Amino acid sequence: MEELSCIGELNSLGIKTNGATTNDPDIRISSVRYFLNSMIDGQPAYLLSREGCPVLRKGFINGYVFKR
């Protein structure tokens, strides 16, 4: 069985995904910030499951630190 990259995996699930064109932290952080700050009909556009994504949730709260 061929191992897929994370982008390949998302694309195989029907989630159109492209690789980043840069690793510039400011650009990458601002692209995530845009989606996290988006609202639809007065409700957050992005919901993250506490039970389903505990590691990702921890990273968004305070567990991820960009080392300079």
N, C-alpha and C positions, 0 to 999 in steps of 0.2 A: 504494500500500500504506500502510495506516494505521500510524503508529508507536505502539508500546505503551509505557506507563510500565514501570518495573521490576516494580511490583506486578501490572500487567496481564499482563506476560510470565510471571511465576511462576504466576499463576492460570490462564493458557492452557495451562501445562504440567501442571496438576492439583495444584499446590502452593498450598493455600488460604492466602492472604495478605491482611492488612488493613493499611492505613496507620497510622502512629503517631498517637496522640491528643495527643501532646505532643513538644516538642523539648527537654525538660528532660534535660540530659546524665546526671544521676544515674539517672533512671528508665530511659533508653535503655541505659546501660552495664550496669545491674543485670539487665536482661532478657537481654542477651547473656551475661553472666557466669553466669546460671542454666543456660543450655544448655551452655556450655563446661565447667561443673563437674559435669554430670550423668553418671552411670554406668549401664550396663545389664549385668547379670551380671558385675560387676567390671571391665568394659571401658569405655573412653570412649564416650559416646553420640554424640559429634561427631568425625568424622574429616575432615581437610582434606588434599587431595592436594598434595604438594610440586610435582609436575609440572603438574597441572591448574589450580592456583590460586596461582601464585607471588606475585602482587600482594597478594591477600587474606592469604596466609600471612605475608608480610613485614609487613603492617599489624598482624596479631595479635602477631607477635614483638616488633617495636620500631619499625616504620616509621610508625605512626599516632600523632600527637601532637595532643591537643585544645588548640587555641590559646585562651587565655582573653582 
